Amino acid sequence: MSRKNCVLLVIALLWPFLLAAEPVSLLRPSGQAWDLERQPLVVNLPQPLATSLSGAESPGPSLFVGRAEGSFFEQLPPRPEARARIRRLSNAPLDILRLRALIGRAESPRDGYDAVQHGAKRKPVKKPTQMTLGEIFAWIDATPGQPHAIGYYQFIPSTLASLVTELDLGPEVIFTPAVQDRLADVLLADAGVYELRAGAITRHSFMNNLAKIWAGLPTASGKSHYHGYAGNKATISWAEFERAMAEAFPG
């Protein structure tokens, strides 16, 4: 018998067993039955959103880890203790609320939580607040070569991927205003909001940290930290920035 016929005979003998075998995937969680009625790529489904955002034990790493794109934006060193503390917030205090409003006014004054970077020629087919995180990343993947900053805080892909991984949010989570706020809170922690409250850093230092995260905010020079890069510029003055910060953090 030829080698080819031997191979065909072996396949024929094994075929019934192959058909009966359970599908195997590297994405399949260990010890869980495969449910063909569910989307096979959605694994490690998060706990209810309120629990996931509260800092409770998470079910595993986000599916978006490793999806970050390169960026000229500086990444401030993460402050793990501050991140954990801000994730436990159930109700944001007034200073955090004012910070959110200030940043949103600088970044997305017209469309708010549904803002998409004006340079994006191929915009999502749905409003961002109606999209899931999976849909947002699918849009990013499908439209290379254009800006992808999205939402009230104009998250760029690398930052968004990092933050949803930090909060362990799955692809089915909707990009609601509440989700956007809690993602931004992590960046406020990295900028040193708790150190500012404690007097460990000055208000101007904190403002300059914020300007390294959000291009619409000015540095003490009056210009964006990223002035001239990809058309970025400060959208509010340093005086306006300082006045708003003095209201949020008097003294």
C-alpha positions as CSV (number, residue, x, y, z in Angstrom):
1,M,0.0,0.0,0.0
2,S,1.3,3.4,-0.9
3,R,2.1,6.1,1.8
4,K,-0.7,8.3,0.5
5,N,-3.2,5.4,0.9
6,C,-1.9,4.7,4.4
7,V,-2.5,8.3,5.4
8,L,-6.0,8.2,4.0
9,L,-6.8,5.0,5.8
10,V,-5.6,6.4,9.1
11,I,-7.8,9.5,8.7
12,A,-10.8,7.4,7.8
13,L,-10.3,5.3,10.9
14,L,-9.9,8.3,13.2
15,W,-12.5,10.6,11.7
16,P,-15.5,9.5,13.9
17,F,-13.4,10.2,17.0
18,L,-12.3,13.6,15.7
19,L,-16.0,14.5,15.1
20,A,-16.9,13.5,18.6
21,A,-14.1,15.4,20.2
22,E,-14.8,18.6,22.1
23,P,-13.6,21.8,20.4
24,V,-10.3,23.1,21.9
25,S,-9.2,26.7,22.0
26,L,-6.4,28.5,23.7
27,L,-9.0,31.1,24.7
28,R,-11.2,28.5,26.5
29,P,-11.1,29.0,30.3
30,S,-9.8,25.9,32.1
31,G,-12.5,23.7,33.6
32,Q,-15.5,25.4,31.9
33,A,-17.7,23.6,29.4
34,W,-17.7,25.1,25.9
35,D,-21.0,26.7,25.1
36,L,-21.7,27.0,21.4
37,E,-24.6,29.3,22.0
38,R,-22.2,31.9,23.4
39,Q,-19.6,33.9,21.5
40,P,-16.4,31.8,21.8
41,L,-14.1,34.9,22.0
42,V,-15.8,36.3,25.1
43,V,-14.0,34.6,28.0
44,N,-13.3,35.7,31.5
45,L,-16.6,37.5,31.6
46,P,-16.4,40.2,34.3
47,Q,-18.5,40.4,37.3
48,P,-21.3,43.0,37.2
49,L,-19.8,46.4,36.3
50,A,-20.3,48.0,39.7
51,T,-18.4,45.2,41.3
52,S,-15.6,45.3,38.7
53,L,-15.2,49.0,39.1
54,S,-15.3,48.9,42.9
55,G,-11.9,47.2,43.2
56,A,-13.2,43.8,44.2
57,E,-11.3,40.7,43.1
58,S,-11.4,40.4,39.3
59,P,-12.0,37.2,37.4
60,G,-8.8,37.5,35.3
61,P,-6.9,39.6,32.8
62,S,-8.7,41.7,30.3
63,L,-9.0,40.5,26.8
64,F,-7.7,43.8,25.6
65,V,-4.2,43.4,27.2
66,G,-1.6,43.7,24.5
67,R,-3.9,45.7,22.2
68,A,-2.2,49.0,22.8
69,E,-0.8,51.0,19.9
70,G,2.3,53.2,20.1
71,S,1.8,56.8,21.0
72,F,3.9,59.9,21.5
73,F,1.9,60.6,24.7
74,E,3.8,60.2,27.9
75,Q,2.8,57.5,30.2
76,L,3.0,58.7,33.8
77,P,4.3,56.0,36.2
78,P,1.3,54.2,37.7
79,R,0.6,54.7,41.4
80,P,-0.8,51.3,42.4
81,E,-2.0,52.4,45.9
82,A,-3.7,55.5,44.5
83,R,-5.3,53.4,41.7
84,A,-6.7,50.9,44.1
85,R,-8.0,53.7,46.3
86,I,-9.8,55.5,43.5
87,R,-11.3,52.3,42.1
88,R,-13.0,51.8,45.5
89,L,-15.0,55.1,45.1
90,S,-18.7,54.5,45.1
91,N,-19.5,58.2,44.8
92,A,-17.0,60.7,43.4
93,P,-16.2,63.7,45.7
94,L,-16.7,67.2,44.5
95,D,-13.0,67.7,43.6
96,I,-13.1,64.7,41.3
97,L,-16.3,65.8,39.8
98,R,-14.8,69.2,39.0
99,L,-11.7,67.6,37.5
100,R,-13.8,65.4,35.3
101,A,-15.8,68.4,34.1
102,L,-12.7,70.5,33.5
103,I,-11.0,67.8,31.4
104,G,-14.2,67.1,29.4
105,R,-14.6,70.8,28.7
106,A,-11.0,70.9,27.4
107,E,-11.2,67.7,25.4
108,S,-14.8,67.3,24.2
109,P,-16.7,70.6,24.6
110,R,-19.2,69.9,21.8
111,D,-20.0,66.2,21.8
112,G,-19.2,65.2,25.4
113,Y,-19.2,61.5,26.1
114,D,-20.1,60.8,22.4
115,A,-17.0,62.7,21.0
116,V,-14.8,61.2,18.4
117,Q,-11.6,62.9,17.3
118,H,-12.4,65.3,14.5
119,G,-9.6,63.9,12.3
120,A,-11.2,60.5,12.1
121,K,-12.6,60.3,8.6
122,R,-14.2,56.9,9.2
123,K,-16.2,57.3,12.4
124,P,-18.1,54.6,14.2
125,V,-21.6,53.8,13.0
126,K,-23.0,54.2,16.5
127,K,-22.5,56.8,19.2
128,P,-19.7,55.9,21.5
129,T,-22.0,55.6,24.5
130,Q,-24.0,53.0,22.7
131,M,-20.9,50.9,21.7
132,T,-19.4,48.0,23.6
133,L,-15.6,48.0,24.2
134,G,-15.3,45.2,21.7
135,E,-17.0,47.3,19.1
136,I,-14.7,50.2,19.8
137,F,-11.6,48.1,19.4
138,A,-13.1,46.5,16.2
139,W,-13.5,50.0,14.8
140,I,-9.9,50.9,15.7
141,D,-8.7,47.7,14.0
142,A,-10.8,48.4,10.9
143,T,-9.7,52.0,10.4
144,P,-5.9,52.1,10.6
145,G,-4.0,55.3,9.8
146,Q,-6.4,57.7,11.4
147,P,-6.9,59.2,14.9
148,H,-9.0,57.1,17.2
149,A,-9.4,59.3,20.3
150,I,-12.9,58.7,21.7
151,G,-15.3,59.7,24.4
152,Y,-15.4,62.6,26.9
153,Y,-11.8,62.2,27.8
154,Q,-10.5,61.4,24.3
155,F,-8.9,58.1,25.2
156,I,-6.4,57.0,22.6
157,P,-6.1,53.3,21.8
158,S,-3.0,52.6,23.9
159,T,-4.4,54.4,26.9
160,L,-7.9,52.8,26.5
161,A,-6.4,49.3,26.2
162,S,-4.3,49.9,29.4
163,L,-7.2,51.2,31.4
164,V,-9.7,48.5,30.5
165,T,-7.1,46.0,31.4
166,E,-6.6,47.7,34.8
167,L,-10.3,47.5,35.5
168,D,-10.6,44.1,33.9
169,L,-13.5,45.1,31.6
170,G,-14.6,42.6,29.0
171,P,-15.6,43.3,25.4
172,E,-19.4,43.3,26.2
173,V,-19.1,46.3,28.6
174,I,-20.8,49.3,27.1
175,F,-18.8,52.6,26.9
176,T,-21.3,54.5,29.0
177,P,-20.5,57.9,30.7
178,A,-20.1,56.1,34.0
179,V,-17.5,53.7,32.5
180,Q,-15.7,56.6,30.9
181,D,-15.6,58.4,34.2
182,R,-14.1,55.5,36.1
183,L,-11.5,54.9,33.4
184,A,-10.5,58.6,33.6
185,D,-10.3,58.3,37.4
186,V,-7.4,55.9,37.1
187,L,-5.5,58.5,35.2
188,L,-6.3,61.1,37.9
189,A,-4.8,58.8,40.4
190,D,-1.6,58.5,38.3
191,A,-1.4,62.3,38.0
192,G,-1.3,62.5,41.8
193,V,-4.7,63.6,43.0
194,Y,-4.2,62.0,46.4
195,E,-0.7,63.4,46.8
196,L,-2.1,66.9,46.0
197,R,-4.8,66.5,48.6
198,A,-2.1,65.5,51.1
199,G,0.1,68.4,50.2
200,A,2.8,66.1,48.9
201,I,2.9,67.8,45.5
202,T,1.9,71.4,44.5
203,R,-1.1,72.3,42.6
204,H,1.0,73.4,39.6
205,S,2.9,70.1,39.6
206,F,-0.4,68.3,39.5
207,M,-1.7,70.5,36.7
208,N,1.4,69.8,34.6
209,N,0.9,66.1,35.2
210,L,-2.6,66.4,33.9
211,A,-1.3,68.3,30.9
212,K,0.9,65.3,30.1
213,I,-2.1,63.1,30.0
214,W,-4.6,65.4,28.2
215,A,-3.3,67.4,25.3
216,G,-6.2,69.9,25.5
217,L,-4.9,71.2,28.9
218,P,-2.1,73.7,28.9
219,T,1.2,73.7,30.8
220,A,2.5,76.8,32.6
221,S,3.8,78.0,29.2
222,G,0.2,78.3,28.1
223,K,0.7,75.7,25.4
224,S,-0.2,72.0,25.3
225,H,2.6,69.6,26.4
226,Y,2.0,68.2,22.9
227,H,1.7,71.5,21.0
228,G,2.2,70.9,17.3
229,Y,2.1,67.1,17.4
230,A,-0.7,65.8,15.3
231,G,-2.4,69.1,15.4
232,N,-2.7,69.2,19.2
233,K,-3.0,72.5,21.1
234,A,-4.4,73.7,24.4
235,T,-8.1,74.5,24.3
236,I,-8.2,76.5,27.5
237,S,-5.8,79.1,28.9
238,W,-3.5,78.6,31.8
239,A,-5.4,81.3,33.7
240,E,-8.7,79.4,33.2
241,F,-7.0,76.1,34.1
242,E,-5.6,77.6,37.3
243,R,-8.8,79.2,38.3
244,A,-10.8,76.0,37.9
245,M,-8.1,74.1,39.9
246,A,-8.2,76.7,42.7
247,E,-11.9,76.1,43.0
248,A,-11.5,72.4,43.1
249,F,-8.5,72.4,45.5
250,P,-8.6,75.7,47.5
251,G,-5.7,76.5,49.8
